[in-house]
Amino acid sequence: MLKLAPCPKDKNLGSSCEMKALDQLPKFSLKCVFTDIDGTLTTSGRIGRRAYEALWTLHDKGVAIVPVTGRPAGWCEMIARTWPVHGVIGENGAFYFRFSKGKMQRHFVIEERERLNFQKKLKVIEKQILTEVPGSALASDQFTRMFDLAIDFCEDVPALPEAAIDQIVTIFKSHGAIAKVSNIHVNGWFGNYDKLTTCRAYCEKELGSTFEKIKHKIAFTGDSPNDAPMFKAFPLSFAVKNIKEFIDRIDTPPQFVSSLPEGEGFAEIVDHLIEKVEPSSFLIQNTPKY
């Protein structure tokens, strides 16, 4: 697994790597919430009423919401167009989509020729994994993916043991690919990007400031090992309770953790965010109205 640096100290939010309860959250300003989807917004694979209402609560307060997911381009097209979000980052940072002023804007990290070349290499990896790791399968949404290869280890197949998950990761890396473990898939790709690099680009291009300048006014919520770079970079980092299932795979845990799992935990986090945010900070511009 990728070895991350120790938890960074933050003069505003504390320096402990131990996850804190939400009632320890201090007052702060909030402009944007970046959030994972699977296992964070969803509960048993579906977005429940409370989690979806929490998205609308943030939206109605003027907070920009940007899902950051390993899910495919096909899903992200729908999310950007129909959810109360500012934009969406998909396939672990390969692109972001934003529906603004009645038009879909699509921003890709790599060029089309390079993407097609990488897809050929991923087909070789796909064949090896499905041959060598019994019980693994292509993710059911693979047909809508543009940039990565998603191997299902528990979404639509019986859950594989950790040794099998590690074997999938090893095969990806043996071909020089990047591999990240979510709560349901191992995603692999070629290219110098991840969730965090595209979050940084989104801040600069869509929120009008560099990540470093506004990092104390933006938050991230997640639940699994592929969120580790985000937990490390965001001083305002949160996880839902089910993060504890993967905590041994995460070198830099989030600052705060909910007492409830999955979508209920996300709603709990939003309740605390709204309670602690200074009212004058709800000033984000260009949040889509519905």
Buried (B, 14 or more C-beta within 10 A) or exposed (E): BBEEEEBEEBEEBBEEBEBBEBEEBEEBBBBBBBBBBBBBBBBEEEBBEBBBEBBBBBBEBBBBBBBBBBBBBBBBBEBBEEBBBBBBBBBBBBBBBBBEEEEEBEBBBBEEEBBEEBBEBBEEBBEBBBEEBEBBBBBEBBEBBBBBBBBBBBBEBEEBEEEBBBBBBEBBEEBEBBBBBBBBBBBBBBBEBBBBBBBBBBBBEBBEBEBEEBBBBBBBBBBBBBBBBBBBBBBBBBBBBBBBEBEEBBBBBBBBBBEBBBBBBBBBBBBBBBEBBEEEBBEBEEBBEE
